[in-house]
Amino acid sequence: MSSQPTTPLGMAAYRSPSLFQPHRARQALRDANSGKIAPLIGLYLGLSTVPTARFVAAMGYDMIWIDWEHSSCGVETMTTMVHEIMFMSEGKTIPFVRVPGHDHAAVGYALDAGASVVIPQVDTVAQAQHVLSASKFGTHSRGTRSAPPFRLLPGVTDICHDATNPLGIHGNLNDAAAVMIQIETLEGIHNLDSILTEVPGIDAVWLGTLDLRVSMNLPGNGGMGGAEPEWLDTVKLYNDIMARHPGVAKAGFALPAMPNFEQMAEGKAMVMMAADVSALMGLMASLQTGRQVIKPLENGGKGGVEKKSGVANGSGNGLVVNGNGKA
């Protein structure tokens, strides 16, 4: 990947006037897509817990993906995770929430929390129109989103970034939070050109390679792709369609451990480079190392602790252990 310009403020440069409002993520994606800033580097949270969100928020990622679709967390947990990422990063990290399906209320919950949204399994123009409508206020934006009466404090947390917007704070919110759709079936790819042509307001597209491969009756391969001719043809078709819509950002995984890491990252305005689940799976390597390196004790199971000079080896407190493991 070629080096790209960036901003020393990171995503804090795209903060709204209050951290209770979403970042101006739409503008950040546009700037990354046009090369004004470097691609956004993301962290995927598949195990959606508040302590994890709080821990990783200060690490400096441009965005953190909260997976509400494939986790057991509820609205309260999701909302708290969004707030932890916003506040504990001091606005340097944009929270994105993958909502569970196309439910109008779920989209509203994530946006009300202050996140940008990822919409899974978008296959048709009608589905794209529905989720875009759920994410916007006002008929000028074809919106049906309900305005939350107590989400922002008047005069304190509802200050507008753009005071000239005729819809006020609600117009500012429309312009701030990004909407990313996931294309995860052949039907979705075949309809993608129509979706991007007929449904303005989609900021980014993520090719969901795991679901796409499974839907094509191919081995999932952990979403890492494959070499089957039909798969390569499908990916080429997706890329060809996206090339006809240069104003819409591409997003996806590109983990450094992948053998084709740079190829996977190429052309993407948002690159997911790490995941909590991948990091935790690294613990298995530590276990395997332990199994290979840690050898049986020489005394062959007589208490599990080798005695020296009447002191249990490694106890450090003079505790003597007898043959049946009891002090």
Salt bridges, closest charged atoms under 4 A:
ASP67 OD2 - ARG98 NH2 2.55
GLU69 OE1 - HIS70 NE2 3.28
GLU69 OE1 - ARG98 NE 3.15
GLU84 OE2 - ARG54 NH2 3.08
GLU90 OE1 - LYS92 NZ 3.22
ASP112 OD1 - ARG145 NH2 2.82
ASP193 OD1 - ARG244 NE 3.73
ASP193 OD1 - HIS245 NE2 2.64
ASP203 OD1 - ARG26 NE 2.73
GLU228 OE2 - ARG213 NH2 2.79
ASP240 OD2 - LYS236 NZ 2.80
